[in-house]
Amino acid sequence: MLETVVIVVHLLAALGLVALVLLQQGKGADAGASFGAGASGAVFGSQGSATFLSRFTAVLAAVFFATSLGLGFFAKDKADMLIQGGLPDPAVLEVPSKPAADDVPVLDAQKPGSSDIPAGAEQQKQ
């Protein structure tokens, strides 16, 4: 629910920021007018007091920045939940390994010196 509210506020701040930037007059407009027939007092001097549009643009920029950080926080939480939910705990994956000698079957009835291989001519003479 909170994430949806942050997304809506973020989108409204973005659209408002774009609209306010497009509505304002650029700083270079006075400089260009002063070289022609314009009546600008200061070419590159102080701009004077901030207008309502410039202050509201700064407020919307701060809101946009804050909601961007909030959305990044929500995305990090979702990524952590996906990682933890999809993979088992590393302690579960560690299986103690047994030596290979334990895997070989041994018959109890078989004598230690005998084998399944028939004895050759050399072994029969002894």
C-alpha positions as CSV (number, residue, x, y, z in Angstrom):
1,M,0.0,0.0,0.0
2,L,2.8,2.4,1.0
3,E,4.7,1.6,-2.1
4,T,1.7,2.4,-4.3
5,V,1.4,5.8,-2.6
6,V,5.1,6.5,-3.2
7,I,4.8,5.6,-6.9
8,V,1.8,7.9,-7.4
9,V,3.5,10.8,-5.6
10,H,6.7,10.1,-7.6
11,L,4.8,10.2,-10.9
12,L,2.9,13.4,-10.0
13,A,6.2,15.1,-8.9
14,A,7.9,14.1,-12.2
15,L,5.0,15.4,-14.3
16,G,4.8,18.6,-12.3
17,L,8.5,19.1,-12.5
18,V,8.5,18.8,-16.3
19,A,5.6,21.2,-16.6
20,L,7.1,23.8,-14.3
21,V,10.5,23.7,-16.1
22,L,8.8,24.1,-19.4
23,L,6.8,27.1,-18.2
24,Q,9.7,29.1,-16.8
25,Q,11.7,31.5,-18.8
26,G,15.4,30.5,-19.3
27,K,18.3,32.5,-17.8
28,G,19.8,33.1,-21.2
29,A,16.7,34.9,-22.6
30,D,17.6,38.2,-20.8
31,A,21.2,38.0,-22.0
32,G,20.2,37.6,-25.6
33,A,17.7,40.4,-25.4
34,S,20.3,42.8,-24.0
35,F,22.6,42.5,-27.0
36,G,19.7,43.3,-29.3
37,A,16.8,45.7,-28.7
38,G,15.9,44.3,-25.3
39,A,15.9,46.4,-22.1
40,S,17.6,44.0,-19.7
41,G,19.4,45.7,-16.8
42,A,21.9,43.0,-15.9
43,V,23.4,40.7,-18.5
44,F,25.0,38.1,-16.2
45,G,24.3,39.7,-12.8
46,S,22.0,38.6,-10.0
47,Q,18.6,37.4,-11.0
48,G,16.8,39.0,-8.1
49,S,14.3,37.3,-5.9
50,A,13.1,33.8,-6.7
51,T,9.6,33.6,-8.2
52,F,6.8,31.3,-7.1
53,L,7.5,28.9,-10.0
54,S,11.2,28.6,-9.2
55,R,10.5,27.9,-5.5
56,F,7.8,25.4,-6.3
57,T,10.1,23.7,-8.8
58,A,12.7,23.3,-6.1
59,V,10.1,21.8,-3.7
60,L,9.0,19.3,-6.4
61,A,12.6,18.4,-7.2
62,A,13.2,17.6,-3.5
63,V,10.0,15.5,-3.4
64,F,11.1,13.7,-6.6
65,F,14.5,13.0,-5.0
66,A,12.9,11.7,-1.8
67,T,10.5,9.4,-3.6
68,S,13.3,8.1,-5.8
69,L,15.2,7.1,-2.7
70,G,12.1,5.5,-1.2
71,L,11.5,3.5,-4.4
72,G,15.1,2.3,-4.3
73,F,14.6,1.1,-0.7
74,F,11.5,-0.8,-1.7
75,A,13.3,-2.4,-4.7
76,K,16.1,-3.5,-2.4
77,D,13.7,-5.1,0.0
78,K,11.9,-7.0,-2.8
79,A,15.3,-8.2,-4.2
80,D,16.4,-9.5,-0.8
81,M,13.1,-11.3,-0.3
82,L,13.4,-13.0,-3.8
83,I,16.9,-14.1,-3.1
84,Q,16.1,-15.5,0.3
85,G,12.8,-17.1,-0.9
86,G,14.3,-18.9,-4.0
87,L,17.4,-20.5,-2.6
88,P,17.8,-22.8,0.3
89,D,20.0,-21.9,3.3
90,P,23.7,-22.6,2.5
91,A,24.0,-24.8,5.6
92,V,21.4,-27.1,4.1
93,L,23.4,-27.4,0.9
94,E,26.5,-28.7,2.7
95,V,26.4,-32.5,2.8
96,P,29.2,-34.3,4.6
97,S,31.0,-36.5,2.2
98,K,31.8,-40.1,3.0
99,P,35.1,-41.8,2.0
100,A,34.9,-43.8,-1.3
101,A,35.9,-47.0,0.5
102,D,32.6,-47.0,2.4
103,D,30.7,-47.2,-0.9
104,V,32.2,-50.5,-2.0
105,P,30.1,-53.6,-1.0
106,V,32.0,-56.3,0.9
107,L,30.7,-59.9,1.1
108,D,31.0,-61.5,4.5
109,A,31.3,-65.0,3.1
110,Q,34.3,-64.3,1.0
111,K,37.7,-65.2,2.5
112,P,40.3,-62.4,2.6
113,G,42.8,-64.2,0.4
114,S,40.4,-65.6,-2.2
115,S,39.1,-63.7,-5.3
116,D,36.7,-64.3,-8.1
117,I,39.5,-64.4,-10.7
118,P,40.6,-67.9,-11.5
119,A,44.1,-68.8,-10.7
120,G,46.6,-69.0,-13.6
121,A,49.1,-71.8,-14.3
122,E,51.8,-70.0,-12.3
123,Q,49.7,-69.7,-9.2
124,Q,48.5,-73.4,-9.3
125,K,52.1,-74.8,-9.1
126,Q,52.7,-73.2,-5.8
